């Protein structure tokens, strides 16, 4: 056999493309056109096939490397043209011998469709499907393919991930994965019980993540005028400054957006293929407590003033921390707000709280210099992250919702929201 080098082919305008998968290993026998590596750019993923047949001598790349045209992928003990010709002649002779044999009637064998497995041991799947599976923490090799020839589709990946949880007595239970080596084998550890609130919310979050196709959009909202107005609030009788959390303004603006976009104030009845549109506006708030995260609802926010919302937020948060809140207050919401503004951070991907279909994540506001009329002025910017159920809300509606919410928190609506 002759030693052959397999190089990265011409990929057009792409440069420094990252390797996200190495599909073969050293010493492996591969055929021509077998996939060797998977490359991923900001636009697409593509598998690089072998140009020769043979045994892999050495792999010169690894996952995470960035490559360009002409870079060495691996060296291969490839068959020479003479060897390939001998094999072809040998195969032809075998066929001829088979054809001249006397045909005997035989019982037809059961035909079992072969699932295409690459030399690396992974099933047939497009780079897009492979990436989708990786993002969900699934291994394509373990996923049964429903497409022609056993090819794995995105729907197969979703069904496989969904199958990793079982529903028993109305409770979602995750299949237990046993670690190959115990943690204590590598050093000192400490065992503690999972807090009760987190034990109760865990299955709920798993159900949300596995059953709801999440989409998260990020945006920035100019709240300069809203903050100026909030800081100027004071009691006319006592002259004391009125302290109102920005969350109260955001809740009031959210209600206005829910009225404008009713799909966000809805729930899906999967059993009957119906959409339930809610005529009430009960906003949920993620409350950080020593016992874990709780999401109580503030009822009829549309009928409250900014000051009343602020008061209700303080009261409800206190009840959660003291574990004195009624269980019913965690149900029957329109949409939830999860605010990290008091802690820090900008964007994140909040998980939808079913049966709601959307959740608004709020980060910590920051100052930014903006050029206005040839002058740089400081503006207060609020980062928001909107997650929604893609079965009922599409990207265009999600973008319009964010734009409208920004207007509600901007200078045109700041004073109206306080009413």
Buried (B, 14 or more C-beta within 10 A) or exposed (E): EEEBBBBBEEBEEBEEBBBBBBBBEEEBEBEEEBBBBBBBBEEEBBBBBBBBBBBBBEBEBEEEBEBEEEBBBBBBBBBEEEBBEEEEEEEEEEEEEEEEEEEEEEEEEEEEEEEBEBBBEBBBBBBEBBBBBBEBEBEBBEBEBEEEEBBBBEEBBBEBBEEBBEEEEEEBEEEEEEEEEEEEEEEEEEEEEEEEBEEEBBBBBBBBBBBBEBBBBBBBBBBBBBBEBBEEEEEEEEEEEBEBBBBBBBBBBBBBBBEEBEBBBBBBEEEEEEBEEBEEBBBBBBBBBEBBBBBBBBBEBBEBBBBEBBBBBEEBBEBBBEEEBEEEBBEBBBBBBBBBBEEEEBBBEBBBBBBBBBBBBBBBBEEEEEEEEEEEEEBBBBBBBBBBBBEBBEEEBBEEBBEBBBBBBBBEBBEEBBE
